[in-house]
Amino acid sequence: MLLRIHDLHAEIEGKPILRGIDLEVGAGEVHAVMGPNGSGKSTLAQLLAGRELYDVTRGEVTFDGKNLLEMPADLRAREGLFLSFQYPIELPGIANSYFLKAAVNAVRRHRGLSELDAVDFLMAARAKMKLVGLREDFLHRSVNEGFSGGEKKRNEIFQMAMLEPRLAILDETDSGLDVDALRTVAEGVNSLRAPDRAIVVITHYQRLLDYIVPDKTHVLAGGRIVRSGGPDLAREVEERGYGWITGATDSGSSVPVTAA
Amino acid sequence: MSTVSDIRSTLVERLGRSAVQLSGARLGWLDALRREARTRFEEVGVPGLRDEDWKYTDIAPAFRELPGPVPAGEVVFDSSAVAAVVGALPGLGERGLAIVFVDGHFDARLSRLDAGVRGVSISSLRELLGRDPDRLEGRLGKFLPAASHGLIALNSAFLDDGAVVEISDGAVCDTPINLVFVSTRRTGAFMSQPRNVMVAGAGSSVVVVEHYVGEDGARVLTNTVSEIEIGRGAAFGHVRLQREPAGASHVARLQVEQREGSSFTSHAFGLGAALSRTEVAVRLGGENAECTLQGLYAVQGKQHVDHHTMVDHAAPRTRSSQLYKGVLEDESRGVFTGRVVVRPAAQKIKALQTNPVLLLGDRAIAETRPQLEIYADDVACNHGASIGRISEEAMFYLRSRGIQPREARRLMVYGFAAEVVESLLPAALREAIGALVGEHVGTLGGAGQTPGRVR
């Protein structure tokens, strides 16, 4: 098992958000995690990546057999965990090329590989940029500055391609994307599937899962995984709404699953 | 410890003794200029904390050791050591134009004055006063305010040497002209008071870089005044690199007068010295003149850095834009005062000013004061300041890519500081200074790899 989450409870400023998550993801697998707003999807993603805002009150997470929760965020990344952000932040004054070269080399050093020099980096970058349709001038621009939503998400997938993670968590990668951008991003992700790599796709809408077809689907509601199944579970949830799974919740009505 | 009046009387007494050794000693007009300045200094002394303009900067400690100027004949130094310092300056290289001063006095061996371009003349003040005594009559101090503060008066009272740069009408100087002021580790505290005069003729174009550096341990008080007159339609680029040694004090006044249609771009870097105060005063004296004033102060430990800008919109359709950025580590202190005056006749002007500051240390303090005095009614003026810490969200993003906290922090600081370098021209100078800034911010908060750009 590449990722093993057991009875994970977490809160932010005393407010519980994750109330006992159990999840196992094996190498080579693609898992989808769906859920209504407020279910804890992004919390789970950020917590796994090491954001210090959240307090884990119970449970364990092992990554490749190691205790993930004990590692600081940057170590998790060097160990091979990658998070594609839902809202990638802008970093004015920091060029995409400089930032990514620093990141790639940090990971390579950790893996005992030689660092890429400027030329090698450029060659590798150009090849991967083609994958997600980013233009050459992108490298000189500041990270995400002035990027459209689609460009930001493509930048996330480009980074994933360059960092070659063991486990990639995609946090609502489809939010804010039109169909074309969605397709490009999905193609990029699909090209990165590998037998030794696991991908967890977190999404509110089912549409993305038509392009990135998961091996397993989980529904997250009220901080817990309430249902798991195969790729068809996503379709069922789309047809019947989240309310069908969660039953009567505190917030009342069922929540639609298809994009408006 | 010396009191304020001790300082005043000692300096005045030194003035009397040194009068004979100062350059152009027999020139009546120059003698009168120095006397007037001396009287002024005797009247007002060294600025104190009760002076509104000096409210946040106590300059008296810089005078505590009663430093005096080094007489021309007493400058002694290891020339290869100083040559190494000069050679390492950004943008200089082996063929850069440079006029070099050591402990306040011109050194011909270290200088390279031949631009190889017609209409570009670089000379030392002392030499010019000897060769062409009346050339500067009526020009020295021409645009300085009548009631200058005590340190400007002090510079005038001890007026001795400095750089004179003259660009003829229409002349274009492609290579930056470097004015280099090096202070040595001589015994005892001393003052270095260069007086620089630069004139750019109508339609001319030039870039001047002032470097203030020194040997470790140099106990210098630099008190410098640079006067720039920019002719009609001329373009003047100016860079100040204040990188004085750790124990030094630095006070500077840059006084600029712009004629119509001219443009002035100033980049002021405040990186060194224990205590520094830099004033940039620009008068937009003709229609359509514009100025861009940018600055970066990045300090640590107990350094105190103060930047004070004064833009006087004295003609219609003039434009000014100011961007001063501060990075304050440890318990350092950064002060910015941005003053803009818009005269009644200065209609349809535009004045922008912003002062973003990054606090890295828990005990660092930033003071920021916009001062706008607007007497015209059809103007667009805008000012802003922000004081904050490195964004936690940004740090998390960098760390989520495997970058360690120290490196992530340096990247963030460099990214913040880089904006001030971006508008520098020419490109070679921008790259050299970008590298210097990268190296400098790398020293804030620890050693290690320094940021830069992949090109």
Interface residues (C-beta under 8 A of the other chain):
Chain A: A49 G50 R51 E52 P72 A73 D74 R76 A77 R78 F82 L83 F85 P88 I89 L91 P92 G93 I94 A95 S97 Y98 F99 L100 K101 A102 A103 A106 V107 H110 A118 F121 L122 L139 H140 S142 Q159 L163
Chain B: S391 E393 A394 F396 Y397 L398 R399 S400 R401 G402 I403 Q404 P405 E407 A408 L411 M412 Y414 G415 F416 A417 A418 E419 P451 G452 R453 V454 R455
